[in-house]
Amino acid sequence: MEYIRAAEKDTEQIFSIVQDTIRRIYPNYYPQEVADFFCRLHCRERILEDVKSGLVGVLQNDGIMVGTGCRRDNHITRVYVKPEYQGKGYGSYIMQCLENEIRLQYDTVYLDASLPASHLYEKRGYQTVEHKRYTVENGKILIYEVMEKPLFRSSTGVCYDGKCFVPQKNTENGEVDGNTRFMYHQKSNIIWADYTGGEIIRGCLLGTVAEHGELDFYYVHVNEQGQVRFGVCHSVPQILDNGKIELSETWQWLNGDKSKGISVIVEV
C-alpha cells in the first residue's frame, strides 16, 4: 500500500471512486435526494480544484487506486474507498495518513461524518461535538455529525528503556497481533527491542530515536512457518491520558511482497 499526493491526471479516477461509492452505499442510509446532494457536493470541478491545491491523496495497492482522502487545514473533507475494497483497513490507513499530516500543525482534527461512516470514526477516537441538519431537494433532510478528535504531537524526552508494548491494531499484511510482546531498550539515541508471541517465534529490531521521540528502525523475525521476514518502520509517539506511550507506525516489508502497512502498539 502507498498513500501519495494526487496529480491532475488522477482526477477522473478519483471522481469515479467518489461518485460510485456514494451511489452504491448512501441510498442504504439516506433518501435518494440526499445521495444526489453528495454527488453534487463532490463534483468533478471541486475535486480538480482540491487536487490542484495539493489537498488530495490517493491510496494505491498493487498499482490499483483503491481510495482517496482530502483535507483543508485540520478539516478532513473527503475519504472514500471503493465499495469492493471496503472492510480491509484501507479507510483506516487513509485516515491515519491524514491525521499524521495534520498532527504536524494542529492539536485537533475534525470532520463532517455521514451516517455510513460515523461509527467507524468513533472507533478511531472521534467524538460528536454537534448534530447538523440540512434541507436538500424536495424537502428531504440530510442529518450528519461534526466530530472531533485531539491529536497529541510527538513528545520530547520520550524514554523507551524498559517499556513493554502490545499491538492494538495492524493491517492484514502484518504478522504481529495482540499476543505479541515487544520489550524495548534505549541507550542515548539508540533503541532496540526483542519481540515474540502470536505468529512470531522470535524477532528483534534496531534503530534510532529522534529528539521529538519518533523512531526509525529495521525489524527482523522468524514466524511460525519458519520464514525469515524483515522490514523498515517509522513510529510516532503519543502520550495518553494515563501516561502510557502509544506508537502509530507505518512500515514496509523488505522481502516477500514488499507491501506496506500501519499498526498501533501501546505500552502495558
Secondary structure, 3 states (H helix, E strand, C coil): CEEEECCHHHHHHHHHHHHHHHHHHHHHCCCHHHHHHHHHHCCHHHHHHHHHCCCEEEEEECCEEEEEEEEECCEEEEEEECHHHCCCCHHHHHHHHHHHHHHCCCCEEEEEECCCCHHHHHHCCCEEEEEEEEECHHHCEEEEEEEEEECCCCCCCCCCCCCEEEEEEECCCCCCCCCCEEEEEEECCEEEEEEEECCEEEEEEEEEECCCCCEEEEEEEEECCCCEEEEEEEEEEEECCCCCEEEEEEEEECCCCCCEEEEEEEEC
